[in-house]
Amino acid sequence: MIRIFLLVILFVNSIFGSAFEEAQSALKNKQYEKAIEFFRQSAKYGNDEANFKLGIIYYKGNGVKKDLSLAMKYFQRASAAGHLKAKYNTGVIYATKSYEKHNYKEAYKIFEELSIVNYPSAQNKLGLFLLHGLGVDKDYKKAVKWFEEAYFINHYLPASCNLALMYASGKGVFPNFGRARELAQEGYDKNLPMCVKVYKDFNLHKYHEDKGFKYGFYK
């Protein structure tokens, strides 16, 4: 009985891997219908990455009509299996106004759950929700906290742009243009839109960088 069980597991894993590889190859060659078919086959056997890939296809509209509801279905399936990026994407869809079940509070809840387990892009999103009051009351100090976590702890560069904005505008912290420049500089050099905007809007080139700033030192 155990031998039969092991043979079944091996057979399922073989199908699981083969279908996923076929799907990946088809996706690379932009054969989207073929990719969808093979991803679905792989997903039937519990491949969370296959569900995630299907979500991406429908979210972006790659070779098919963009469908946020279908994308959400596949992301939720992958998320239920512990796929963190899929869970993050469910939050992104809930935050999308064109989604029929658009819900900032639900998006905030998802980003908060991911932030607690140290998922940097979710920490950055959580900061933005707190900054703009999306699904939650505005709280600039908490926004700063999450931007700091995302950037200083997890090295998520886009969060540095938002943190630069907080220091340039004095939201949740004392205004410090030198520190804002220091935070925005790398993103500005790499042409990240938010860093470029903050750098130009506040004329940060005029200020000396605050080289002495280190995370936690000014708390």
MIGUMAR-214779 format. One record per atom (N, C-alpha, C): z, y, x. Coordinates in steps of 0.1 Angstrom, whole numbers, plus 5000, padded with zeros to 4 digits. Atoms other than C-alpha are relative to their C-alpha. Example, Ala and Ser with C-alpha at 12.3 -4.5 7.8 and 13.67 -1.06 7.14 Angstrom:
BEGIN
NODE  5000  4988  5009 .
NODE  5078  4955  5123 .
NODE  5000  5012  5009 .
NODE  5000  4989  4991 .
NODE  5071  4989  5137 .
NODE  5008  5011  4992 .
This chain:
BEGIN
NODE  5000  4988  5008 .
NODE  5000  5000  5000 .
NODE  5000  5013  5009 .
NODE  4999  4989  4991 .
NODE  5009  5024  5028 .
NODE  4987  5002  5007 .
NODE  5012  4999  4993 .
NODE  4977  5016  5046 .
NODE  4989  5006  4991 .
NODE  5010  4995  5009 .
NODE  4956  5023  5015 .
NODE  5002  5015  4998 .
NODE  4996  4986  5002 .
NODE  4975  5056  5010 .
NODE  4995  5008  5012 .
NODE  5005  4993  4988 .
NODE  4967  5066  5046 .
NODE  4985  5001  5001 .
NODE  5014  5000  5001 .
NODE  4931  5057  5042 .
NODE  4995  5011  4991 .
NODE  5003  4990  5010 .
NODE  4929  5079  5011 .
NODE  5002  5014  5006 .
NODE  4997  4987  4994 .
NODE  4945  5108  5030 .
NODE  4989  5003  5010 .
NODE  5010  4998  4989 .
NODE  4920  5104  5059 .
NODE  4987  5003  4993 .
NODE  5013  4997  5007 .
NODE  4891  5103  5034 .
NODE  5000  5014  4994 .
NODE  4999  4986  5006 .
NODE  4903  5134  5016 .
NODE  4998  5011  5011 .
NODE  5000  4991  4989 .
NODE  4908  5152  5049 .
NODE  4986  5002  5006 .
NODE  5014  5000  4995 .
NODE  4873  5142  5060 .
NODE  4991  5009  4991 .
NODE  5007  4992  5010 .
NODE  4858  5157  5028 .
NODE  5003  5014  5001 .
NODE  4994  4987  5000 .
NODE  4880  5187  5030 .
NODE  4994  5008  5012 .
NODE  5005  4994  4988 .
NODE  4869  5195  5066 .
NODE  4985  5002  5000 .
NODE  5014  5000  5000 .
NODE  4833  5187  5062 .
NODE  4994  5011  4990 .
NODE  5005  4990  5010 .
NODE  4828  5208  5030 .
NODE  5003  5014  5005 .
NODE  4996  4986  4995 .
NODE  4846  5238  5046 .
NODE  4991  5004  5012 .
NODE  5009  4997  4989 .
NODE  4825  5236  5078 .
NODE  4986  5003  4994 .
NODE  5013  4997  5006 .
NODE  4793  5234  5056 .
NODE  5000  5014  4994 .
NODE  4999  4987  5006 .
NODE  4805  5264  5037 .
NODE  5000  5012  5010 .
NODE  4999  4990  4990 .
NODE  4813  5284  5068 .
NODE  4986  5002  5006 .
NODE  5014  4999  4995 .
NODE  4778  5277  5082 .
NODE  4991  5007  4991 .
NODE  5009  4993  5010 .
NODE  4761  5287  5050 .
NODE  5004  5015  4998 .
NODE  4995  4986  5001 .
NODE  4782  5319  5048 .
NODE  4994  5008  5012 .
NODE  5005  4993  4988 .
NODE  4772  5328  5084 .
NODE  4985  5003  4999 .
NODE  5015  4998  5002 .
NODE  4735  5324  5074 .
NODE  4997  5007  4987 .
NODE  5001  4992  5013 .
NODE  4741  5344  5042 .
NODE  4994  4992  4989 .
NODE  5004  5009  5011 .
NODE  4733  5314  5020 .
NODE  5012  4999  4991 .
NODE  4988  4999  5008 .
NODE  4759  5325  4995 .
NODE  5002  4990  4989 .
NODE  4999  5010  5010 .
NODE  4752  5301  4967 .
NODE  5005  4987  5005 .
NODE  4996  5012  4994 .
NODE  4755  5272  4990 .
NODE  5014  5001  5005 .
NODE  4987  4998  4995 .
NODE  4786  5286  5006 .
NODE  5011  4999  4989 .
NODE  4991  5000  5012 .
NODE  4803  5291  4972 .
NODE  5002  4985  4996 .
NODE  4999  5014  5005 .
NODE  4795  5255  4962 .
NODE  5009  4991  5010 .
NODE  4992  5008  4991 .
NODE  4810  5240  4994 .
NODE  5014  5005  5001 .
NODE  4986  4995  5000 .
NODE  4840  5263  4994 .
NODE  5008  4995  4988 .
NODE  4994  5005  5013 .
NODE  4847  5252  4958 .
NODE  5004  4985  5002 .
NODE  4997  5015  4998 .
NODE  4845  5215  4969 .
NODE  5012  4999  5009 .
NODE  4989  5000  4991 .
NODE  4869  5222  4997 .
NODE  5013  5005  4993 .
NODE  4989  4995  5007 .
NODE  4892  5242  4975 .
NODE  5006  4990  4990 .
NODE  4995  5010  5010 .
NODE  4895  5213  4950 .
NODE  5010  4991  5007 .
NODE  4991  5008  4993 .
NODE  4913  5194  4977 .
NODE  5011  5007  5007 .
NODE  4988  4993  4996 .
NODE  4938  5221  4983 .
NODE  4999  5009  5012 .
NODE  5002  4991  4988 .
NODE  4922  5242  5011 .
NODE  5002  5014  4996 .
NODE  4997  4986  5004 .
NODE  4939  5276  5007 .
NODE  4990  5009  5007 .
NODE  5009  4991  4994 .
NODE  4915  5291  5032 .
NODE  4986  5001  4993 .
NODE  5013  5000  5009 .
NODE  4885  5280  5010 .
NODE  5002  5009  4988 .
NODE  4998  4991  5011 .
NODE  4901  5298  4981 .
NODE  5000  5014  5004 .
NODE  5000  4987  4995 .
NODE  4907  5328  5002 .
NODE  4985  5005  5003 .
NODE  5014  4997  4997 .
NODE  4870  5328  5013 .
NODE  4993  5003  4987 .
NODE  5006  4997  5013 .
NODE  4859  5326  4977 .
NODE  5004  5013  4994 .
NODE  4995  4987  5004 .
NODE  4881  5355  4969 .
NODE  4993  5012  5007 .
NODE  5007  4989  4993 .
NODE  4865  5376  4996 .
NODE  4985  5001  4995 .
NODE  5014  4999  5005 .
NODE  4830  5367  4984 .
NODE  4999  5008  4987 .
NODE  5001  4993  5013 .
NODE  4837  5379  4949 .
NODE  5006  5014  5001 .
NODE  4994  4986  4999 .
NODE  4858  5409  4960 .
NODE  4989  5009  5006 .
NODE  5011  4991  4994 .
NODE  4829  5422  4982 .
NODE  4987  4999  4993 .
NODE  5013  5002  5007 .
NODE  4801  5409  4960 .
NODE  4989  4996  5010 .
NODE  5010  5005  4990 .
NODE  4784  5390  4988 .
NODE  4991  4989  4993 .
NODE  5010  5009  5006 .
NODE  4753  5374  4972 .
NODE  5003  4997  4986 .
NODE  4996  5001  5014 .
NODE  4770  5376  4938 .
NODE  5004  5013  4995 .
NODE  4995  4988  5006 .
NODE  4780  5402  4913 .
NODE  5015  5002  5004 .
NODE  4986  4998  4997 .
NODE  4813  5418  4924 .
NODE  5009  4997  4988 .
NODE  4992  5004  5012 .
NODE  4840  5404  4902 .
NODE  5015  4999  5005 .
NODE  4986  4999  4996 .
NODE  4876  5415  4908 .
NODE  5009  4990  4994 .
NODE  4992  5010  5007 .
NODE  4890  5391  4882 .
NODE  4999  4986  5007 .
NODE  5002  5013  4993 .
NODE  4874  5361  4899 .
NODE  5006  5000  5014 .
NODE  4994  4998  4987 .
NODE  4885  5374  4933 .
NODE  5015  4998  4999 .
NODE  4986  5001  5002 .
NODE  4920  5377  4920 .
NODE  5004  4986  4998 .
NODE  4997  5014  5003 .
NODE  4920  5341  4907 .
NODE  5000  4992  5013 .
NODE  5000  5008  4988 .
NODE  4910  5327  4941 .
NODE  5011  5005  5010 .
NODE  4989  4995  4992 .
NODE  4934  5350  4960 .
NODE  5013  4994  4996 .
NODE  4988  5005  5005 .
NODE  4962  5339  4938 .
NODE  5002  4986  5003 .
NODE  4999  5014  4997 .
NODE  4955  5303  4943 .
NODE  5003  4998  5015 .
NODE  4997  5000  4986 .
NODE  4955  5308  4981 .
NODE  5014  5005  5003 .
NODE  4987  4994  4998 .
NODE  4986  5329  4979 .
NODE  5011  4990  4996 .
NODE  4991  5010  5004 .
NODE  5004  5302  4960 .
NODE  5003  4989  5010 .
NODE  4999  5010  4989 .
NODE  4998  5279  4990 .
NODE  5006  5007  5013 .
NODE  4994  4993  4989 .
NODE  5014  5305  5013 .
NODE  4991  5008  5009 .
NODE  5010  4992  4992 .
NODE  4983  5324  5025 .
NODE  5004  5015  4998 .
NODE  4995  4987  5001 .
NODE  4997  5358  5033 .
NODE  4989  5011  4998 .
NODE  5011  4990  5002 .
NODE  4964  5377  5036 .
NODE  4995  5000  4986 .
NODE  5004  5001  5014 .
NODE  4954  5364  5002 .
NODE  5010  5007  4991 .
NODE  4990  4993  5008 .
NODE  4987  5376  4988 .
NODE  4999  5016  5001 .
NODE  5002  4986  4997 .
NODE  4981  5410  5004 .
NODE  4988  5005  4992 .
NODE  5012  4996  5007 .
NODE  4947  5411  4988 .
NODE  5002  5001  4985 .
NODE  4996  4999  5015 .
NODE  4962  5405  4953 .
NODE  5006  5014  4998 .
NODE  4994  4987  5001 .
NODE  4982  5436  4959 .
NODE  4989  5011  5000 .
NODE  5011  4991  4999 .
NODE  4951  5455  4969 .
NODE  4992  5001  4987 .
NODE  5007  5000  5013 .
NODE  4933  5445  4937 .
NODE  5008  5006  4989 .
NODE  4991  4994  5010 .
NODE  4963  5454  4915 .
NODE  5000  5015  5002 .
NODE  5000  4986  4998 .
NODE  4961  5488  4931 .
NODE  4987  5007  4998 .
NODE  5013  4995  5002 .
NODE  4924  5492  4924 .
NODE  4998  5004  4985 .
NODE  5001  4995  5014 .
NODE  4918  5514  4893 .
NODE  4990  4993  4992 .
NODE  5010  5006  5008 .
NODE  4887  5496  4883 .
NODE  5003  4986  4996 .
NODE  4996  5013  5004 .
NODE  4905  5463  4880 .
NODE  5006  5001  4986 .
NODE  4995  5000  5014 .
NODE  4912  5455  4843 .
NODE  5015  4999  4998 .
NODE  4985  5001  5000 .
NODE  4948  5447  4850 .
NODE  5007  5008  5010 .
NODE  4995  4990  4990 .
NODE  4954  5476  4873 .
NODE  5015  5003  4998 .
NODE  4986  4998  5002 .
NODE  4991  5479  4880 .
NODE  5006  5003  5013 .
NODE  4994  4995  4987 .
NODE  5007  5500  4908 .
NODE  5013  4993  5002 .
NODE  4987  5006  4998 .
NODE  5041  5485  4901 .
NODE  4999  4986  5005 .
NODE  5002  5013  4995 .
NODE  5029  5450  4906 .
NODE  4995  5000  5014 .
NODE  5005  4999  4987 .
NODE  5010  5460  4937 .
NODE  5012  5004  5010 .
NODE  4988  4996  4992 .
NODE  5042  5477  4951 .
NODE  5009  4988  5002 .
NODE  4991  5012  4999 .
NODE  5062  5445  4944 .
NODE  4995  4991  5010 .
NODE  5007  5009  4990 .
NODE  5037  5424  4964 .
NODE  5001  5006  5014 .
NODE  4999  4994  4987 .
NODE  5036  5448  4993 .
NODE  5014  5000  5005 .
NODE  4986  5000  4996 .
NODE  5074  5450  4993 .
NODE  5004  4986  5005 .
NODE  4997  5014  4996 .
NODE  5077  5412  4995 .
NODE  4994  4997  5013 .
NODE  5007  5003  4988 .
NODE  5052  5410  5023 .
NODE  5006  5008  5012 .
NODE  4993  4992  4990 .
NODE  5069  5439  5042 .
NODE  5012  4994  5005 .
NODE  4987  5006  4996 .
NODE  5102  5421  5042 .
NODE  4998  4989  5010 .
NODE  5003  5011  4991 .
NODE  5085  5392  5060 .
NODE  4992  5005  5012 .
NODE  5006  4994  4988 .
NODE  5071  5416  5086 .
NODE  4984  5000  5000 .
NODE  5015  5000  5001 .
NODE  5034  5418  5074 .
NODE  4996  5015  5001 .
NODE  5001  4986  4997 .
NODE  5023  5451  5090 .
NODE  4991  5008  4991 .
NODE  5008  4992  5009 .
NODE  4994  5462  5067 .
NODE  5006  5002  4987 .
NODE  4993  4998  5013 .
NODE  5016  5457  5037 .
NODE  5011  5010  5002 .
NODE  4990  4990  4997 .
NODE  5043  5478  5054 .
NODE  4994  5014  5000 .
NODE  5008  4988  5001 .
NODE  5017  5505  5058 .
NODE  4997  5004  4986 .
NODE  5003  4998  5014 .
NODE  5007  5502  5022 .
NODE  5013  5005  4992 .
NODE  4988  4997  5006 .
NODE  5043  5503  5011 .
NODE  5004  5015  5003 .
NODE  4997  4986  4996 .
NODE  5048  5536  5030 .
NODE  4991  5009  4992 .
NODE  5009  4991  5007 .
NODE  5017  5551  5013 .
NODE  5004  5000  4985 .
NODE  4996  5000  5014 .
NODE  5030  5540  4978 .
NODE  5013  5009  4999 .
NODE  4988  4992  5001 .
NODE  5064  5557  4986 .
NODE  4996  5015  5003 .
NODE  5005  4986  4997 .
NODE  5046  5588  5000 .
NODE  4994  5007  4988 .
NODE  5008  4994  5012 .
NODE  5024  5593  4969 .
NODE  5006  4997  4987 .
NODE  4994  5003  5012 .
NODE  5047  5579  4943 .
NODE  4992  4991  4991 .
NODE  5008  5009  5007 .
NODE  5025  5550  4932 .
NODE  5008  4988  4996 .
NODE  4992  5011  5005 .
NODE  5044  5526  4910 .
NODE  5015  5001  5003 .
NODE  4986  4999  4995 .
NODE  5077  5539  4924 .
NODE  5002  5015  5002 .
NODE  4997  4986  4997 .
NODE  5095  5573  4928 .
NODE  4996  5003  5015 .
NODE  5003  4996  4986 .
NODE  5084  5592  4959 .
NODE  5013  5000  5008 .
NODE  4988  5001  4991 .
NODE  5108  5586  4988 .
NODE  4994  5001  5015 .
NODE  5006  4998  4987 .
NODE  5096  5602  5021 .
NODE  5007  4993  5011 .
NODE  4992  5007  4989 .
NODE  5124  5588  5042 .
NODE  4997  4985  5001 .
NODE  5003  5014  5000 .
NODE  5117  5553  5031 .
NODE  4985  4997  5005 .
NODE  5014  5001  4995 .
NODE  5080  5559  5037 .
NODE  4999  5000  5015 .
NODE  5000  5000  4985 .
NODE  5087  5569  5073 .
NODE  5005  4987  5006 .
NODE  4994  5013  4996 .
NODE  5108  5538  5077 .
NODE  4989  4989  5001 .
NODE  5010  5011  5001 .
NODE  5080  5515  5067 .
NODE  4988  5003  5010 .
NODE  5010  4997  4990 .
NODE  5054  5534  5088 .
NODE  5004  4997  5014 .
NODE  4994  5003  4986 .
NODE  5077  5531  5118 .
NODE  5000  4985  5002 .
NODE  5000  5014  4998 .
NODE  5081  5494  5112 .
NODE  4986  4994  5003 .
NODE  5013  5005  4998 .
NODE  5044  5488  5109 .
NODE  4994  5004  5014 .
NODE  5006  4995  4987 .
NODE  5035  5509  5140 .
NODE  5008  4996  5012 .
NODE  4992  5003  4988 .
NODE  5064  5506  5165 .
NODE  5004  4986  5002 .
NODE  4996  5014  4999 .
NODE  5074  5471  5157 .
NODE  4988  4990  5000 .
NODE  5012  5009  5001 .
NODE  5041  5455  5147 .
NODE  4987  5005  5005 .
NODE  5011  4994  4993 .
NODE  5017  5478  5165 .
NODE  4987  5001  4991 .
NODE  5011  4998  5010 .
NODE  4996  5485  5134 .
NODE  4995  5014  5001 .
NODE  5004  4986  4997 .
NODE  4976  5515  5145 .
NODE  4998  5009  4989 .
NODE  5002  4990  5011 .
NODE  4966  5530  5111 .
NODE  5013  5006  4995 .
NODE  4988  4995  5004 .
NODE  5003  5534  5104 .
NODE  5004  5012  5008 .
NODE  4996  4989  4992 .
NODE  5006  5558  5133 .
NODE  4994  5013  4995 .
NODE  5006  4988  5006 .
NODE  4982  5582  5115 .
NODE  5008  5005  4989 .
NODE  4992  4996  5012 .
NODE  5004  5582  5084 .
NODE  5013  5006  5005 .
NODE  4988  4995  4994 .
NODE  5035  5587  5106 .
NODE  4998  5014  5006 .
NODE  5004  4987  4995 .
NODE  5017  5616  5123 .
NODE  5000  5010  4989 .
NODE  5000  4991  5012 .
NODE  5012  5631  5089 .
NODE  5014  5004  4996 .
NODE  4986  4997  5004 .
NODE  5049  5629  5081 .
NODE  5006  5010  5009 .
NODE  4994  4990  4990 .
NODE  5059  5647  5113 .
NODE  4992  5013  5000 .
NODE  5008  4987  5001 .
NODE  5031  5673  5109 .
NODE  5004  5008  4988 .
NODE  4997  4994  5013 .
NODE  5041  5680  5073 .
NODE  5015  5002  4997 .
NODE  4986  4999  5002 .
NODE  5078  5676  5077 .
NODE  5005  4992  4988 .
NODE  4996  5008  5011 .
NODE  5080  5649  5050 .
NODE  5009  4989  5004 .
NODE  4991  5011  4997 .
NODE  5111  5627  5054 .
NODE  5006  5002  5014 .
NODE  4996  4998  4986 .
NODE  5116  5640  5090 .
NODE  4999  5015  5003 .
NODE  5001  4986  4996 .
NODE  5120  5674  5108 .
NODE  4986  5001  5005 .
NODE  5014  4998  4995 .
NODE  5085  5688  5115 .
NODE  5000  5000  5016 .
NODE  5001  5001  4985 .
NODE  5074  5681  5151 .
NODE  4985  4998  5003 .
NODE  5014  5001  4998 .
NODE  5038  5689  5159 .
NODE  4996  4992  5013 .
NODE  5003  5008  4987 .
NODE  5040  5675  5195 .
NODE  5001  4985  4997 .
NODE  4998  5014  5003 .
NODE  5053  5642  5181 .
NODE  4988  4995  4991 .
NODE  5011  5003  5008 .
NODE  5026  5643  5155 .
NODE  4987  4997  5008 .
NODE  5011  5002  4991 .
NODE  5000  5647  5182 .
NODE  5001  4987  5008 .
NODE  4997  5012  4993 .
NODE  5015  5619  5202 .
NODE  4996  4988  4992 .
NODE  5003  5011  5009 .
NODE  5013  5596  5172 .
NODE  4986  4999  4996 .
NODE  5014  5000  5004 .
NODE  4978  5606  5162 .
NODE  4990  4998  5011 .
NODE  5010  4999  4989 .
NODE  4962  5607  5196 .
NODE  4991  4987  5001 .
NODE  5007  5012  4998 .
NODE  4952  5570  5200 .
NODE  4990  4998  4988 .
NODE  5009  5002  5011 .
NODE  4938  5568  5165 .
NODE  4989  5010  4999 .
NODE  5010  4989  4999 .
NODE  4920  5601  5169 .
NODE  4989  4996  5010 .
NODE  5010  5004  4990 .
NODE  4904  5588  5201 .
NODE  4991  4988  4996 .
NODE  5008  5012  5006 .
NODE  4893  5556  5182 .
NODE  4994  5004  4987 .
NODE  5007  4995  5011 .
NODE  4880  5577  5154 .
NODE  5005  4994  4986 .
NODE  4994  5004  5013 .
NODE  4904  5564  5127 .
NODE  5000  5012  4990 .
NODE  5002  4988  5009 .
NODE  4896  5587  5097 .
NODE  5013  5007  4997 .
NODE  4987  4993  5003 .
NODE  4933  5595  5088 .
NODE  5005  5007  5012 .
NODE  4996  4993  4988 .
NODE  4942  5603  5124 .
NODE  4992  5012  5003 .
NODE  5010  4988  4998 .
NODE  4911  5625  5127 .
NODE  5004  5011  4991 .
NODE  4997  4990  5010 .
NODE  4920  5643  5095 .
NODE  5013  5007  5003 .
NODE  4987  4994  4997 .
NODE  4957  5649  5105 .
NODE  4998  5009  5012 .
NODE  5002  4993  4987 .
NODE  4946  5660  5140 .
NODE  4993  5013  4998 .
NODE  5007  4988  5003 .
NODE  4922  5685  5126 .
NODE  5007  5010  4991 .
NODE  4993  4992  5010 .
NODE  4941  5697  5096 .
NODE  5011  5008  5005 .
NODE  4989  4993  4995 .
NODE  4971  5706  5116 .
NODE  4998  5005  5014 .
NODE  5003  4994  4986 .
NODE  4953  5717  5148 .
NODE  5009  4994  5011 .
NODE  4991  5006  4991 .
NODE  4973  5692  5168 .
NODE  4996  5002  5015 .
NODE  5005  4998  4987 .
NODE  4952  5699  5199 .
NODE  5008  5012  5007 .
NODE  4993  4988  4995 .
NODE  4973  5731  5203 .
NODE  5014  4997  5005 .
NODE  4986  5003  4996 .
NODE  5006  5713  5209 .
NODE  5001  4990  5011 .
NODE  4997  5010  4990 .
NODE  5020  5694  5238 .
NODE  5005  4987  4994 .
NODE  4996  5013  5005 .
NODE  5025  5657  5232 .
NODE  5015  4998  5003 .
NODE  4986  5002  4998 .
NODE  5061  5647  5227 .
NODE  5001  4986  5007 .
NODE  5000  5013  4993 .
NODE  5061  5620  5254 .
NODE  5014  4993  5000 .
NODE  4986  5005  4999 .
NODE  5099  5616  5252 .
NODE  5003  4992  4987 .
NODE  4997  5006  5013 .
NODE  5097  5602  5216 .
NODE  4999  4984  5002 .
NODE  5000  5015  5001 .
NODE  5107  5565  5213 .
NODE  5006  4996  4987 .
NODE  4995  5005  5014 .
NODE  5113  5545  5181 .
NODE  5015  4998  5001 .
NODE  4985  5002  5002 .
NODE  5149  5547  5170 .
NODE  5008  5010  5007 .
NODE  4992  4991  4992 .
NODE  5159  5573  5195 .
NODE  5005  5012  4992 .
NODE  4997  4988  5007 .
NODE  5159  5602  5170 .
NODE  5006  4997  4986 .
NODE  4994  5003  5013 .
NODE  5175  5583  5141 .
NODE  5014  5007  4998 .
